[in-house]
Structure formats: C-alpha cells, structure tokens
Amino acid sequence: MAPQELPVVPGVWPGSRADLLFIWERGGANNAIEVDGKRQQFTFSSKGRAVLDGFQRLRLAGGAFETQNLDAVVAAQRNAEPIGLEFTFWPEGENKQARLLTALDSEGNEALRLDYAQGDLRCRIRWKGQSAEHLLGAAPEHGPCNLMLGFGIGLESAWLNGERLHVSPVKVSLPPLSALVFGASDKDQAPWLGRIEAVALYRRKMEDADAQDRWRRIKTLMERRKVPARIEIDAELKAVSATPELAKIAPYRNGLMLYEHEVKAVLSGTCAEKRIRVVHWGLIDGVPATAAAWKPGQRVTLILEPWADQKQAHSLYCSDDLPDAEVPRYFDTGL
C-alpha cells in the first residue's frame, strides 16, 4: 500500500532531526532523514490484522507492523553510543496480557520486549543468556501515551508523557537491533490492540528535558489534528460487491469492497440520507474481513467516517459491482 502524501507541519515533532537514526511519524509524512551522509526512507510492513487508520497511524487489531532498516542503529550500538527509543501509542480494548513491542537482534532473537501484563507495563532485555526485567508502572488504558526509553548499559531511563518512570538497577546490555515489531510478532503472543505513531530512534543520551519536549510536541500535534465527522448507524444491507480475490490483486494482500445500506436509525452524529454506500474491508493480509460474510437483508451497526477523509485507503483496490448512483460514500472504521 502506497500512503498518500499528507501536509507536513514543520518543526512540531520531533523537532530537530540532527541525532535521529530512525523516524516514522505516520504514513504519508516525511519519514526520511540523512544518516552519516546517506538519505534513508523508513517504512513499516504489516502482517495479519494491521492497517493504517484515517490518520495513517499503525492500527493493530490482532496483527503486527515491522521495520527492518536499522543499519544505522546497529552501527551506533557497535560504537557504544547511547540510544533513545520513542513512540506514541493509543491503547484500545482489552490489553491485560499483550505484546506491545518486540525488538529483534541480528539473529532474529528477542532482544527487547514491552508487554502489558495484568495492568503493568513491563520491559525486558535479553542478551547472551542474561535478562533484566523492568516494571515501568501501570499500563495506560487511554492515549495518547508518549513513551521514551534511554539505553546505555542496558535500560538506564524511561519516561511516560514526560514523567520519569522507575527503572530497575539490574543492567543487561541491549544487543544490536535488526528489527522493531509492534504487536504480536508470532502466533503464540497475545496481540496488543491500539494505534502507534511518532516512532523514533536517537543517537544520544536522553534526558528529562527531551522527554518533556517530545510530550509537548505530541500534544501540539493532537491539538492541530482535524478529526473527521463520525456517525454510528443501524443499517440494513441492500447490495454488495464481490469480495476481492487475492489472485487478482497480487502482489497486494489488502482490498476493499463497496456495499449499499439503508439507514434504519442514526445512533450518533448526523446522517440525513436513507441510502448510503460504504467502503468496507474485504481482505486484510489475504484473509476475508468481517463484512465479507454479510448478506443482503442483514442488519448491522456501523461506525462510519466520510470516504473523502480516508487518504490511507484511496490507493487500495476496491471491488465495485454497484450501478452508478449519486449516493453519499462512507468508510467503515471496523475490521
């Protein structure tokens, strides 16, 4: 999926890019930096129930997002330079026992993990048969949550929304990292549910002032963000398009489909039309989505946003077998 370009608000987050080794703000943003004289563009690939949302954040609903282009991070670690990791997350649903982040070493083994564990946020580092676990505090239930971790000889410091967290004095060095995986990296892990944005890796020691500055910048981004008009309706499905076929959309694995619904009741928001068309997920990572099983005449509750606001989905294949009609078009936010 090729993200559509979004307006970039200069200088808001992360501010200076001088010490960055990796950056991913969101899809369509300026996710490129100069590292040691070489321009690098960073992306995430999805696996399972993981898509970009309307703000082009990573949306985790049972899958994972992974990035592997961490060569500059490995070089900095081999030079014994301190490393900082930052990201902002928005928890959703039940996350009592769930994997938020896994960082892999050069052999694909778990080097670092962040877990929601029975109401706690825990960090563990493993290398050469040794491990150190840190209880960072209560796991947040609502976002935005800006987490910053500082590594030197192991995990040396941590902050949540600019406030310093407890870190265990037990030290195990962080091995050179080859990949970051948000969500469940394998089928044996309980997937974390929520959204991720503003991911960065820094080549320097992180301080209280850094954490406070990044949290202020994240809050500024949230204040400037325009939220699409959202409606919730009770609807009856009237007409469907065919579910996308994986063979026809290859090499892509995600596809959409257009349905027509009759609005029976507006549960929240404003919708004056009685007939609307809704773009639903048809395939997610090659697997039929929920709406693919619906039949005409079925009653469903839908949470919708205007299709025009869904830039992250406009480049995807969309199955459309319906006759032309001047009917408002929405996007189903469910998966």
Backbone hydrogen bonds, N-H to C=O, Kabsch-Sander energy under -0.5 kcal/mol:
donor,donor_aa,acceptor,acceptor_aa,energy
6,L,28,G,-1.6
9,V,7,P,-0.5
12,V,9,V,-1.2
16,S,14,P,-0.5
20,L,17,R,-1.2
21,L,201,L,-3.4
22,F,201,L,-1.4
24,W,199,V,-2.6
27,G,56,Q,-2.8
29,A,26,R,-1.8
31,N,29,A,-1.8
32,A,30,N,-0.7
33,I,40,Q,-2.0
35,V,33,I,-0.6
35,V,38,K,-3.2
36,D,34,E,-0.5
38,K,35,V,-1.5
40,Q,33,I,-3.0
42,F,31,N,-2.8
45,S,66,E,-2.8
47,K,64,A,-2.3
50,A,48,G,-2.2
51,V,59,R,-1.7
53,D,57,R,-1.9
56,Q,53,D,-2.2
58,L,196,I,-2.7
59,R,51,V,-2.8
59,R,57,R,-0.6
60,L,58,L,-0.6
60,L,194,G,-3.3
61,A,49,R,-2.7
61,A,59,R,-0.6
63,G,49,R,-1.3
64,A,47,K,-2.7
65,F,182,F,-2.2
66,E,45,S,-2.7
67,T,180,L,-2.1
70,L,68,Q,-2.2
74,V,70,L,-2.1
75,A,71,D,-2.2
76,A,72,A,-2.0
77,Q,73,V,-2.4
78,R,74,V,-2.4
79,N,75,A,-1.0
80,A,77,Q,-1.9
81,E,76,A,-2.4
83,I,151,F,-2.2
84,G,202,Y,-1.9
85,L,149,L,-2.7
86,E,200,A,-2.7
87,F,147,L,-2.0
88,T,197,E,-2.8
89,F,145,C,-2.5
90,W,195,R,-2.6
92,E,193,L,-2.4
95,N,93,G,-0.6
98,A,116,Y,-2.2
99,R,190,A,-2.8
100,L,98,A,-0.6
100,L,114,L,-2.3
101,L,114,L,-1.7
102,T,181,V,-2.6
103,A,112,L,-2.9
104,L,179,A,-2.2
105,D,109,N,-2.7
106,S,176,P,-0.6
108,G,105,D,-2.0
111,A,103,A,-3.1
112,L,103,A,-1.8
113,R,124,R,-2.0
114,L,101,L,-2.6
115,D,122,R,-2.6
116,Y,98,A,-3.1
117,A,115,D,-0.6
117,A,120,D,-2.9
118,Q,96,K,-3.6
120,D,117,A,-1.5
121,L,137,G,-3.0
122,R,115,D,-2.6
122,R,120,D,-0.6
123,C,134,H,-2.7
124,R,113,R,-2.2
125,I,132,A,-2.4
126,R,111,A,-2.4
127,W,130,Q,-2.5
130,Q,127,W,-2.0
132,A,125,I,-2.0
134,H,123,C,-3.6
136,L,121,L,-2.3
136,L,134,H,-0.9
137,G,121,L,-0.8
139,A,119,G,-2.7
145,C,89,F,-1.8
147,L,87,F,-2.8
147,L,145,C,-0.7
148,M,159,W,-2.4
149,L,85,L,-3.0
150,G,157,S,-2.9
151,F,83,I,-3.5
152,G,154,G,-2.4
154,G,152,G,-1.3
156,E,150,G,-2.8
156,E,154,G,-0.6
157,S,150,G,-1.6
159,W,148,M,-2.5
160,L,163,E,-2.6
161,N,146,N,-3.0
163,E,160,L,-1.9
165,L,158,A,-3.2
166,H,136,L,-0.6
178,S,104,L,-3.2
179,A,104,L,-1.1
180,L,67,T,-2.1
181,V,102,T,-2.8
182,F,65,F,-2.7
183,G,100,L,-1.8
184,A,63,G,-1.3
185,S,183,G,-0.6
189,Q,186,D,-1.7
192,W,99,R,-1.2
194,G,60,L,-1.9
194,G,192,W,-0.5
195,R,90,W,-1.7
196,I,58,L,-2.3
197,E,88,T,-2.5
198,A,25,E,-2.6
199,V,24,W,-3.2
200,A,86,E,-2.8
201,L,22,F,-2.0
202,Y,84,G,-2.9
203,R,19,D,-2.9
204,R,202,Y,-0.7
211,A,207,E,-1.8
212,Q,208,D,-2.4
213,D,209,A,-2.2
214,R,210,D,-2.7
215,W,211,A,-2.1
216,R,212,Q,-1.9
217,R,213,D,-2.1
218,I,214,R,-2.5
219,K,215,W,-2.2
220,T,216,R,-1.8
221,L,217,R,-2.2
222,M,218,I,-2.3
223,E,219,K,-2.1
224,R,220,T,-1.6
225,R,221,L,-0.8
225,R,222,M,-0.6
227,V,225,R,-0.6
231,I,304,L,-2.2
232,E,268,S,-2.1
233,I,302,L,-2.5
234,D,265,A,-2.9
235,A,233,I,-0.6
235,A,300,V,-3.0
236,E,262,E,-2.4
237,L,298,Q,-2.8
238,K,260,E,-2.9
239,A,260,E,-1.6
248,K,245,E,-1.0
249,I,245,E,-1.3
250,A,246,L,-0.9
252,Y,249,I,-2.0
255,G,283,L,-2.0
256,L,317,Y,-3.0
257,M,280,H,-2.2
258,L,319,S,-2.3
259,Y,257,M,-0.5
259,Y,278,V,-2.6
260,E,239,A,-2.8
261,H,276,I,-2.8
262,E,236,E,-2.8
263,V,261,H,-0.5
263,V,274,K,-2.9
264,K,234,D,-2.7
264,K,262,E,-0.6
265,A,234,D,-1.7
267,L,232,E,-2.6
267,L,265,A,-0.7
268,S,232,E,-1.6
276,I,261,H,-2.2
277,R,328,P,-2.7
278,V,259,Y,-2.7
279,V,330,Y,-2.9
280,H,257,M,-3.0
280,H,278,V,-0.6
282,G,255,G,-2.9
283,L,255,G,-2.1
284,I,287,V,-2.5
286,G,253,R,-3.0
287,V,284,I,-1.5
289,A,282,G,-2.4
290,T,335,L,-1.2
292,A,289,A,-1.3
293,A,290,T,-1.6
294,W,291,A,-1.4
297,G,237,L,-3.6
298,Q,295,K,-2.1
300,V,235,A,-2.8
302,L,233,I,-2.3
302,L,300,V,-0.5
304,L,231,I,-3.0
304,L,302,L,-0.6
305,E,331,F,-1.8
307,W,329,R,-1.8
309,D,306,P,-1.3
310,Q,307,W,-1.9
311,K,309,D,-1.2
313,A,310,Q,-1.9
314,H,310,Q,-0.7
314,H,311,K,-0.5
316,L,313,A,-1.6
319,S,256,L,-2.7
327,V,325,A,-1.7
330,Y,277,R,-2.7
331,F,305,E,-2.9
332,D,279,V,-2.6
333,T,303,I,-2.5
333,T,331,F,-0.6
